Amino acid sequence: MKNKVLIAFLALAVTGILVAFAINYNKKLSTPAKALQAYNSVYFNMPPSHDYSTYYWFSIVLQINPNNSLKIVGLAGGISKGMINDFNKAVWRGLAHRRIVIGPFLGYDDAKKAQYIYKKMAKIKSEDQIDKIKWPKYNHEIYWFALKISELERLGIFVIEHSPARVEPGDVLKFVHTLFVTLVYQQITIGPFEDYQRTEDIKRMYRQNE
Protein backbone atom coordinates (compact mmCIF):
# COMPACT_ATOMS: atom_id res chain seq x y z
CA MET A 1 0.00 0.00 0.00
CA LYS A 2 2.83 2.38 0.92
CA ASN A 3 4.52 1.64 -2.40
CA LYS A 4 1.34 2.51 -4.31
CA VAL A 5 1.01 5.82 -2.46
CA LEU A 6 4.67 6.61 -3.12
CA ILE A 7 4.31 5.81 -6.83
CA ALA A 8 1.17 7.97 -7.08
CA PHE A 9 2.92 10.85 -5.33
CA LEU A 10 5.96 10.61 -7.61
CA ALA A 11 3.73 10.48 -10.68
CA LEU A 12 1.89 13.60 -9.54
CA ALA A 13 5.17 15.40 -8.85
CA VAL A 14 6.58 14.52 -12.27
CA THR A 15 3.34 15.66 -13.92
CA GLY A 16 3.57 18.99 -12.12
CA ILE A 17 7.17 19.47 -13.27
CA LEU A 18 6.27 18.66 -16.88
CA VAL A 19 3.30 21.04 -16.87
CA ALA A 20 5.41 23.84 -15.38
CA PHE A 21 8.02 23.21 -18.06
CA ALA A 22 5.37 23.39 -20.77
CA ILE A 23 3.97 26.65 -19.45
CA ASN A 24 7.40 28.26 -19.09
CA TYR A 25 8.06 27.41 -22.70
CA ASN A 26 4.55 27.93 -24.03
CA LYS A 27 5.87 29.82 -27.04
CA LYS A 28 6.79 26.40 -28.37
CA LEU A 29 3.19 25.17 -28.12
CA SER A 30 1.84 25.14 -31.62
CA THR A 31 -1.81 26.05 -31.05
CA PRO A 32 -4.00 27.96 -28.56
CA ALA A 33 -5.74 24.66 -27.77
CA LYS A 34 -2.44 23.14 -26.61
CA ALA A 35 -1.65 26.24 -24.57
CA LEU A 36 -5.04 26.04 -22.86
CA GLN A 37 -4.49 22.36 -22.21
CA ALA A 38 -1.24 23.19 -20.41
CA TYR A 39 -2.97 25.92 -18.40
CA ASN A 40 -5.85 23.62 -17.49
CA SER A 41 -3.51 20.80 -16.48
CA VAL A 42 -1.76 22.91 -13.89
CA TYR A 43 -5.00 23.38 -11.91
CA PHE A 44 -4.93 19.78 -10.79
CA ASN A 45 -1.36 20.07 -9.56
CA MET A 46 -1.77 23.22 -7.51
CA PRO A 47 -1.10 22.64 -3.80
CA PRO A 48 -4.34 22.70 -1.79
CA SER A 49 -4.98 25.74 0.37
CA HIS A 50 -6.15 25.44 3.96
CA ASP A 51 -7.90 28.80 3.70
CA TYR A 52 -11.61 27.98 3.48
CA SER A 53 -12.87 31.55 3.59
CA THR A 54 -15.11 32.89 0.83
CA TYR A 55 -13.67 35.57 -1.45
CA TYR A 56 -15.05 37.65 -4.31
CA TRP A 57 -13.61 38.75 -7.66
CA PHE A 58 -14.53 39.80 -11.18
CA SER A 59 -12.93 39.84 -14.63
CA ILE A 60 -12.23 42.57 -17.15
CA VAL A 61 -11.56 42.36 -20.88
CA LEU A 62 -8.30 44.01 -21.92
CA GLN A 63 -7.04 45.04 -25.32
CA ILE A 64 -3.40 45.64 -26.23
CA ASN A 65 -3.19 48.55 -28.67
CA PRO A 66 -0.67 48.81 -31.54
CA ASN A 67 1.39 51.27 -29.42
CA ASN A 68 1.51 48.62 -26.63
CA SER A 69 -0.77 50.58 -24.31
CA LEU A 70 -3.71 48.79 -22.72
CA LYS A 71 -7.42 49.54 -23.00
CA ILE A 72 -10.14 48.29 -20.67
CA VAL A 73 -12.82 47.12 -23.08
CA GLY A 74 -15.36 46.27 -20.40
CA LEU A 75 -16.39 43.72 -17.82
CA ALA A 76 -16.46 39.98 -18.41
CA GLY A 77 -19.46 38.78 -16.44
CA GLY A 78 -20.48 39.51 -12.86
CA ILE A 79 -19.06 38.93 -9.40
CA SER A 80 -17.66 35.46 -8.75
CA LYS A 81 -17.06 33.89 -5.37
CA GLY A 82 -15.21 30.92 -3.96
CA MET A 83 -12.21 29.85 -1.93
CA ILE A 84 -8.67 31.04 -2.59
CA ASN A 85 -7.85 28.07 -4.85
CA ASP A 86 -10.90 28.94 -6.95
CA PHE A 87 -9.55 32.46 -7.30
CA ASN A 88 -6.10 31.22 -8.36
CA LYS A 89 -7.69 29.01 -11.01
CA ALA A 90 -9.77 31.94 -12.24
CA VAL A 91 -6.59 34.00 -12.71
CA TRP A 92 -5.06 31.24 -14.86
CA ARG A 93 -8.21 30.80 -16.93
CA GLY A 94 -8.51 34.55 -17.35
CA LEU A 95 -5.03 34.88 -18.81
CA ALA A 96 -5.70 31.99 -21.19
CA HIS A 97 -8.85 33.77 -22.41
CA ARG A 98 -7.29 37.26 -22.58
CA ARG A 99 -9.00 38.48 -19.43
CA ILE A 100 -7.67 39.86 -16.16
CA VAL A 101 -9.19 38.81 -12.85
CA ILE A 102 -9.42 41.54 -10.20
CA GLY A 103 -9.45 40.47 -6.55
CA PRO A 104 -9.75 38.68 -4.26
CA PHE A 105 -11.95 40.88 -2.07
CA LEU A 106 -13.11 39.97 1.42
CA GLY A 107 -16.70 41.07 0.83
CA TYR A 108 -19.20 41.27 -2.02
CA ASP A 109 -19.65 45.03 -1.54
CA ASP A 110 -15.89 45.60 -1.83
CA ALA A 111 -15.83 43.69 -5.11
CA LYS A 112 -18.89 45.56 -6.37
CA LYS A 113 -17.34 48.98 -5.68
CA ALA A 114 -14.12 48.00 -7.45
CA GLN A 115 -16.07 46.56 -10.37
CA TYR A 116 -17.90 49.88 -10.76
CA ILE A 117 -14.55 51.69 -11.03
CA TYR A 118 -13.24 49.43 -13.80
CA LYS A 119 -16.58 49.62 -15.62
CA LYS A 120 -16.40 53.43 -15.61
CA MET A 121 -12.75 53.36 -16.68
CA ALA A 122 -13.74 51.51 -19.85
CA LYS A 123 -15.57 54.68 -20.96
CA ILE A 124 -12.93 57.26 -20.01
CA LYS A 125 -10.91 58.59 -22.93
CA SER A 126 -8.93 61.36 -21.25
CA GLU A 127 -7.55 61.80 -17.74
CA ASP A 128 -9.35 65.10 -17.17
CA GLN A 129 -12.68 63.22 -17.19
CA ILE A 130 -11.76 61.38 -13.99
CA ASP A 131 -12.41 64.27 -11.60
CA LYS A 132 -15.89 64.81 -13.04
CA ILE A 133 -17.16 61.35 -12.11
CA LYS A 134 -18.65 60.36 -8.75
CA TRP A 135 -16.53 57.45 -7.50
CA PRO A 136 -17.33 55.03 -4.65
CA LYS A 137 -16.47 56.20 -1.14
CA TYR A 138 -13.84 54.53 1.02
CA ASN A 139 -13.60 55.38 4.70
CA HIS A 140 -9.93 54.41 5.00
CA GLU A 141 -6.76 54.63 2.96
CA ILE A 142 -6.77 52.13 0.10
CA TYR A 143 -3.97 50.18 -1.57
CA TRP A 144 -3.13 48.78 -5.00
CA PHE A 145 -0.33 47.54 -7.24
CA ALA A 146 0.32 47.26 -10.99
CA LEU A 147 1.05 44.28 -13.23
CA LYS A 148 2.65 44.36 -16.66
CA ILE A 149 0.62 42.44 -19.23
CA SER A 150 1.93 41.16 -22.53
CA GLU A 151 0.55 38.89 -25.23
CA LEU A 152 1.74 35.70 -26.84
CA GLU A 153 0.24 36.51 -30.22
CA ARG A 154 0.76 33.07 -31.70
CA LEU A 155 -1.25 31.51 -28.88
CA GLY A 156 -3.71 34.34 -28.35
CA ILE A 157 -3.19 34.45 -24.58
CA PHE A 158 -2.02 37.02 -22.01
CA VAL A 159 0.94 36.59 -19.68
CA ILE A 160 2.04 38.55 -16.62
CA GLU A 161 5.57 39.81 -17.13
CA HIS A 162 8.02 40.01 -14.27
CA SER A 163 8.53 43.69 -13.48
CA PRO A 164 9.11 45.82 -10.36
CA ALA A 165 5.86 46.55 -8.56
CA ARG A 166 5.17 48.01 -5.14
CA VAL A 167 2.02 48.50 -3.14
CA GLU A 168 0.82 52.11 -3.38
CA PRO A 169 -1.44 53.88 -0.85
CA GLY A 170 -3.90 56.71 -1.39
CA ASP A 171 -7.53 57.67 -1.87
CA VAL A 172 -9.94 56.62 -4.60
CA LEU A 173 -9.06 59.53 -6.91
CA LYS A 174 -5.36 58.70 -6.74
CA PHE A 175 -6.21 55.05 -7.46
CA VAL A 176 -8.27 55.92 -10.53
CA HIS A 177 -5.64 58.31 -11.89
CA THR A 178 -3.00 55.62 -11.37
CA LEU A 179 -5.19 53.08 -13.14
CA PHE A 180 -5.53 55.40 -16.12
CA VAL A 181 -1.81 56.23 -16.33
CA THR A 182 -0.50 52.68 -15.94
CA LEU A 183 -2.57 51.55 -18.92
CA VAL A 184 -0.35 53.74 -21.09
CA TYR A 185 2.68 51.69 -19.97
CA GLN A 186 1.05 48.32 -20.66
CA GLN A 187 0.19 47.80 -17.00
CA ILE A 188 -3.08 47.11 -15.24
CA THR A 189 -3.57 48.37 -11.69
CA ILE A 190 -5.13 45.80 -9.34
CA GLY A 191 -7.31 46.95 -6.42
CA PRO A 192 -8.34 48.80 -4.45
CA PHE A 193 -7.91 46.94 -1.17
CA GLU A 194 -8.28 48.27 2.37
CA ASP A 195 -5.32 46.61 4.10
CA TYR A 196 -1.64 47.08 3.23
CA GLN A 197 -0.33 43.67 4.30
CA ARG A 198 -3.17 41.86 2.59
CA THR A 199 -2.44 43.78 -0.62
CA GLU A 200 1.18 42.61 -0.42
CA ASP A 201 -0.06 39.02 -0.06
CA ILE A 202 -2.36 39.43 -3.06
CA LYS A 203 0.50 40.82 -5.14
CA ARG A 204 2.51 37.69 -4.34
CA MET A 205 -0.40 35.51 -5.47
CA TYR A 206 -0.51 37.22 -8.86
CA ARG A 207 3.26 36.91 -9.21
CA GLN A 208 2.93 33.13 -9.06
CA ASN A 209 1.52 33.50 -12.58
CA GLU A 210 4.58 35.33 -13.97
Secondary structure as UniProt FT lines:
FT   HELIX           2..24
FT   HELIX           26..28
FT   HELIX           32..43
FT   TURN            44..45
FT   STRAND          55..64
FT   TURN            66..67
FT   STRAND          70..75
FT   STRAND          80..82
FT   HELIX           84..96
FT   TURN            97..98
FT   STRAND          99..105
FT   HELIX           108..121
FT   TURN            122..123
FT   HELIX           127..132
FT   STRAND          142..152
FT   TURN            153..156
FT   STRAND          157..161
FT   STRAND          168..170
FT   HELIX           172..184
FT   TURN            185..186
FT   STRAND          187..193
FT   HELIX           196..207
FT   TURN            208..209
//
